[in-house]
């Protein structure tokens, strides 16, 4: 696909996480997956998690795929590897669309991803300062680690800042 | 998830023949040459491949379907919106520039191309493996490239950190249009099919 030429732009893959500081921009594309953006305003450190499912349920593989294991991992790495201050962290969450046209609550992965993400963040005392979730179309999000502003564009719409 | 080097080599040859056959079927359908620019069969890390795909912020139309039978998998044909309009004109034998906006005809064209590619690939794989491969009707998705691709790999990606991905890039002759084609094979049924093929060639 198209190569990225700007070294200041970091892309997050599915089920992965990235952490960096100003002046980097961290971006990803989302469908039913959730994008969790954590930001330390004082140290200008940002982290983005692209989670696929709500609960790990002892599955093997990367912890960053799931909300219940990925969010604590993101916080841990931000605090212990990049010296972000946990008390300063705020969250912005995006995605969780219903990408598959199946008429069942059970198959609405996006909805359960969003619900679990909110629960975990609440348990960890991290305030959600902005969110845009649900719908049936994909999201593109990018975090400016200098300002903490997340630019979000839902497919077919205009980009908005959060 | 493991696949032997020997099986990977066998699969690579079979896939290249299938992609070549699909490329010819594609060219025939749009009555215009489509050149294969890239064809690769790789065991890829889900996060790494989607990182690559998420770099592409273009809006695309994709036809996605499942392959059932002795060999299971998923197939995705994806093209940027502006390319789909050109494809529509070729497919409908209209002068270039006739189609100016993405509508149900464009969607039907993408769906039909997905169908043609799946049938061609399915027949080729079935013939090589001596088994049945049945494609489901294609579902058309219009979204960002990364989002469409994530939908393809979501189920496999939840279970495994690595997936077996076949990627091909077609360029429509005399245009700037690139089309992307992905085949995601179920490792278990593919290993069974390759083992059977290996056994049958030993006897010859």
Interface residues (C-beta under 8 A of the other chain):
Chain A: X1 X2 X3 X4 X11 X12 X13 X14 X15 X16 X27 X28 X29 X30 X31 X32 X33 X52 X53 X59 X61 X62 X64 X65 X99 X100 X109 X137 X138 X139 X140 X155
Chain B: X46 X47 X48 X49 X50 X51 X52 X53 X54 X55 X56 X57 X58 X59 X141 X142 X143 X144 X145 X146 X147 X148 X150 X151 X153 X154 X157 X158 X159 X160 X161 X180
